Amino acid sequence: MASKNLRLAVAMPLAVVVSLGVVAPGQAKDPKPLGERAYGYIEALTRVENPDGTYTRILRKQGTTGEARAAKRIQGWFDSSGYRAKRQKFTYRAKGKKHSSQNVVAVRKGGAKKADPSRPLVILGAHYDARVEGWGADDNASGVAVMLEVAHRMRNVKTAYDLKFVAFGAEEMPAGEKGSEHFAESLSKRDIKRATVMINYDSLIVGDQMYVHAGFNKKTWARDRMVRLAKRFRLPIDTQPGWNPKYPAGLTPNGFSDYSSFNRAGIPIVAFESTNWEIGDLDGYTQTEQYGSFWHTPEDS
């Protein structure tokens, strides 16, 4: 299940960002099969092997040195793929105390090397912090890993738009999407205007089904294009059916992940996730019919 979901999670947004610039998919080359590089990133973010062959989890709780070390590793992976990533530091308050965190931002300019205020912008993001209850492999080393593989595959692809890859800090509670909130608020009015879509990756390897949703601002063009591409290439990716009256079909509400900040800013969003919107409370929180949910539990390993 995990390897299949990873291949899908890499293939679908890769097809879309390539299609936006009318670029042949073959240009996004990588000697490794789809998802293999992402799986390696997941392992490296999640655990370290001991001399006796056992594993120790790597803690990435928001606002801690573990989270900061993870940010540094992600920055190194971006740089090894040819980017010059930067850390965007910020502070936030949680439970009455001040904390520090950081986003990691890598930019791939389209066309000419110098900035062009009229060139469209595509933002791709995933949070890298994790809850202490689990190892954070699914939530959300998987999302970061897919974003990193897409970045690696797009490193030499010429596009008619700019790409911004962002690994967000401090998404999990009690902070609650502070990294994406800071990044979205730091965008200039010009960048907000030229942002054609924000693609969010969160929890991609556990779940009965793969989904792509639009946000509650109902700007749905990118989701619709992704659904059409999925049908064209017979990929088992769909959008949530709207069986819960609180959540209209094809949309995902604010507060579930980092896309919320961009949805509020008026930017079209698409949210990738692996779960099951047809069981439990019909809200996507129950990931599998057979095993229940893994996120925020010790089983997320």
N, C-alpha and C positions, 0 to 999 in steps of 0.2 A: 504493500500500500504506500509506504513512505517514498520509495524510489519512483513509483508511477506518478504520484502527486508532484514530486519535485520536477520530473520531466515536463509535466503539463504546466506547472507554475512558471517554469523558465520559458517554455515554448510560446505560450499565449501572449504575454506582454512583449516578448521579443518580436513576435510577428506584428504586433500593433505599432510599436515604436518604429519598426522598420517601415511599415506601410505608410505611416504618417509622412515620411520623407520620400516616398516612392523609390525605395532602395531595394535591390534584390536581396532576399533573405540570405543567400549564399555568402554575402559579404560579411555577415556576422559569424566569422569562422572561429573554431576552437577545436584543437585536436581531441579533446575529451568529449564523450557523449553528453547529451543534455542531462543536467542534474548531477553529474558526477562531481564537478567542481563545487557545486552548492553543498553536496553532502559532506565534502571535506571541510568546508567552512563551518557547517553545523557542529561537526565533531570538535573542531578546534575551539569554538566558542563555548562549548558545553562541558567538556571534560578533559582531564589529563590522565594519561596512563601511568600507573605505578610500576615499579620494578617487578612486582609479583604478578603482573598481568591484570590486576584490578584497576578500577577507575575511580577518580575523585572528581566530583562536580566542581565547576568553576562558577562561583557566585557572581551575579551581575545586578545586585540590588541597586535601585536608583539612589544616586547621591553618595555612593561609596567608592572606595579605592578600586574595588572589583569592577565596577561600572567604568571607571576611568581607564583601567587597564584594557578592558574590552574595546573602548573607543580608540585607544592607541593601536590596537591590533587591526581594527577595521581600517583606520587611516593607512596603515602599512600595506594592507591588501589593495586598497585603491591605488596607492602609489606604485605598487609592483605591477599594476595593470596599465600604467602610463599616465595616471592622473596626478594632480598635485592637490591632494585633499587638505582641507583645513578644519580645525576644531573650532566650533562656535560655542563659546562658554556662556552660561547663563545661571542665574540663581532663582530659587523659588521657595515658597513657604509650604510646609506640610506639618500638620499636628503642632502648629504654633512655633516651629523652628525653621531657621533659614538653612537651605541646602544648596549645593553647587552640582551642576551637571554640565554636559556638553553634547552638542550635535556634531556629526562628522559630515562635511559637505565636499563633494567632488563635482566638478563642472566639465562638461564636454561641449565645447562651442561648435556650432554648425557653420558650414560655409567658411567665410574668411576668419582669420584668427582674432581680429579685433571685434569688440562688442558692436552689436547692431540693435538699436532699441525697437526696430520693427520686426525682428526675427522671432517667431513663435518659441515658446518655452514649454518643455515637458518636465515635470517634477516627479521623481520616483523615490518613495520613502518606505522605511520600515524601522520599528523601534528595536533596540538591542538590549535594553534592560530586561530583567526577569524577576519574577516573584521568588521569594525564598522557599516556598513550599515545594517547588520542583526544580528541575535542572534547566528548564527553559529551552529545550530542544525544539519543540513545536512553537511555543510562545516565548520568544519569537526569533530564536536563532535561525529558524527556517526562512522567515521573511527576509532577514538581513542577507542570508546566504543566496537566496534567489536574486535579490537586488544586486549583490556583488557579482554573480555570474552574468547577469544581463549587462552590467557595466563592463565586465571584461570582454564580452562578446561584441559590444558596441564601440570598443576603444578606437578602432580604426575605420569605422563606418562613417562615411560622409552623409550628413543629413542637412535638411533645409531648416532645422530648428535646433535650439540649444537644449541640452540635457542637464538637469541638476539631480544628482543622487544624494539623498540625505539619510543617514542613520540617526534616528532620534533617541535622545536620552529621556529618562524620567517619564515614560508612558504609563507604567503600572501604578496602581494605587499604593500609598495614599497621595502620590504626586498627581497623577491623572493628566496625561497628554501635555505635560509642560514643555517638552522639547519641541514638538510640532507647533504648539501655540507660540513659542518664542520665535521659531523660524518663520511662521506665517506672518507674524506681526512685524518682522524685520524686512519683509519684502517691500520694495518700493511700489508706488502706485503704477509705475510703468511695467514692472515685472508682473504684478497682479493682472494688469490688462492684457499682457501678451501670453500669460499662462493658459495654454489650451486644455491642459488636463493635469491632475495629480493622480499618480498610480500608487496605491497603498498595498503593501504585502504584510499580512499578519496571520500566523498560524496556518501553515500550508501542508503539513505532512500527516496530520491526524484528522480523520473525518470520512464519512461515507461518500460524500460528494464534494466536487470542486465548484466554487461559485465566483461570479464577478457581479458586483452591484454598483449602482449609482448612488448619489447622496440625496438627502432630503431637500436640497435646493433644486432638485428635479432637472438638472442639466445633464442629459442622458446620452448625448451623441457618442461619447467614447465607449460607454457600456454597450450601446447598441452595435457599434462597429465590432467590438470584441465578440459579442454573441454571434454576429454574422460570420466572423472569421472562424469561430468554433464550429459552427454548423458546416461551413465550407470545407474545413479540414477534418471533420468528424471527430472533434475533440470533445470528450465528455465534460464540458464546462457549461453551466447554465446560470441563471439568476434566480433568486429566491421567489417562491411561488405566490407569496402574499396570503397564505392561509391564516395568519394572525392579523386581525383587523387593524392592529396598531401599526403594522408595518406594510405599507402598500407594496405590491409585487415589484421586484426589481430594484428596490431601494433599501438602504441600510441607515439607521438613525444615527445622529450624533451621539458621542459618548462611548462607542464600541471600540474605536481605535483612532489613530492619528489623522485619518482623513477628515475628522470633524473640523479641525481648525481651517482647513482649506475650503470645505463646504460652506462654513460661515463667512469666509472671505469672498464667496461668489465664484470660486473656481470649480469647474467640472471635476468630479472625482470618480475614480473607479476603485473599488476595494476587492482584492482577491482574498479568499479564505477557503479553508477546507473544513466542513462541518456537516450538519444535517438540519435543514430548516423544516423538515416534515415530521419531526418527532418531538416528544417532550412538550414544552410550552410554545412550540412553533416560532421560536425567536432566534434559533441558531446556536443557543448555548449548549445544547446536548449534541456532542460531536458524532457519536456512533450509536447505532441501535443495539449492537451486541455488547459493547464495553462501556457505554456512557461517555463521560468527558475526561480528557487528560490534562487540559490546561489548568494551571494553579493547583496541581496535585503532584505528589512524589513520582507518579507514573510518567510525567512529562520529561522523559529521559532519553 
